[in-house]
Amino acid sequence: MSSKALNVRVITMDAELEFTILPSTTGKQLFDQVVKTINLREIWYFGLQYLDTKGFTSWLKLNKKVLKQDIKKEQTLQFKFRAKFYPEDVAEEIIQDVTLRLFYLQVKDLLLTDEVYCPPDQAVLLASYAMQAKYGDHAKEEHGSGSLANDRLIPQRVLNQFKMNMSEWENRVITWWADHRGMNRETAMLEYLKIAQDLDQYGVNKGSELFLGVDALGLTIYDQNDKLNPKVGFPWSEIRNISFNDKKFVIKPVDKKAQDFVFYAPRLRINKRILALCMGNHELYMRRRKPDSIEVQQMKQQAKEERIQRQLEQERLQREMCAREAAEQKQHEYEAKMLSMKEEMESAQRDLEVAQGRIRRLEDQIYELNEAKRLLEEKEHDLQSLNREFASERAMSEEERSRLLNEIALHESRVTEMRSEVKNKTEEMNKLKAEVESGKATAHIYNPGNGHLPTEFNDPDDLTNAHVELSTFQEGDSNNVIPQRELDRIIVTDQDMSLKHKLELLTRELDNARDEQAITDFDVLHMENKKQGRDRYKTLRQIRSGNTKRRIDQYENM
């Protein structure tokens, strides 16, 4: 196996990478190849993890050849690229977006698999940030009920504790998610980590056999029945030397009056792992309290410029979105007005057609009236002729006279009828003419030529945007005392009173649906901590109170 090239598969939190290495390849050469491939520069947090021949999880040593280490031999060697050390404050220390994403995915996985305890209310809040990081702004059309069925939202332990279905959990997550509108994905991941880093077990590597916690801030000792609240703590600034001999592990404090901190591990392998964790965390702890190197300063400056540019781009997109929404609203109003005008025009057209029908009937009646008048004039003329003939024919016979009188009477009757008909037609014409004039007036009211399109459609909305700038605290070390700035920290949910109030309301809602039979020991400890007003940093201040000697004595008495 060692005489030819080997296939290696490295699984990051969001990708699988495959490489070919030689038997002479060292751990550092493989590690460098991985970080170069994923374009990662903050390499000091990460390492390559593997399963050894006994099935234990181990970290690849960078200064040794890969094949000389106790790796389970397979056709393709398997490694996981994971964070080995955690920053104290993600907002201040993480520089690159790729680093942020890797930490976010790893921490989210630890929370969802319940390797790190997370209370129910904060699980909902974290799920809302996870949705913002994955999908961006919540959209009602796309993310309705059931749309998140394929997403892992809440730890299974939490789901088991409450008499609620997934739809009810989704609705609570969506309510919080909608509050993050306008937040870019990187900011959502950062906010997720800011909440997560305040959890009691965040970033703590725990050996259950020893009840020893190793994290970015120092060493913590846990009682056998309480792995959530440490009882004694030692910051890295108080530790001078770390060593082990076989199963005996010795930590020498800076305070020379204090005795050594000694414990025993059941296996040598555990002491080796603890030493590696202590060395790495201690180095990072001290590095954070020294001025940044030129390379780190350049990285931070570059990251700052990229984030400012991204923020400006986000603000521009937000303005465009608001302007588009306003334009769409105006467009809807414009379309509604156009529809209303169209209906008015159609109504006016119908009225106009009715009026035109009346005008046609009026013209027909005028024609008939004129024709009747003409006929009347002819009859009157005939009557006059008959009267003249009657007057001139005095000598006519009695029979002829009688005939002529009858004809005159008939003409007079016909003239009277025609006069009456002309009078009626004239009255009807005048009435119709009045209706036509009224119809013209109505048609003028609805004439679209007199309307005006809304000019306010083109008015842009003025937008305001609030931006918060975080300042960094510069420590002085004139007395050669390493500052324990972590003792001054306050958890994020206590800094934002609105967020704190909303979490309290959510907790009360969830309490009504809690299944008391499903509560775990960690839940009991968390509820007791909450009742006593304890959190991670208050506990840290408490367990570090007193001098080193007193705390070691306290450890010895546990």
PyMOL commands that set and color helices and strands:
alter all, ss='L'
color gray80, all
select helices_A, chain A and resi 27-37+43-45+66-68+90-93+97-112+120-135+156-161+166-178+185-196+236-238+268-288+294-392+398-445+448-450+455-458+485-488+492-495+497-511+516-518+521-532+536-543+548-556
alter helices_A, ss='H'
color red, helices_A
select strands_A, chain A and resi 6-11+16-21+46-51+57-59+76-83+205-207+212-214+218-223+226-235+239-245+248-253+261-264
alter strands_A, ss='S'
color yellow, strands_A
deselect
rebuild
show_as cartoon
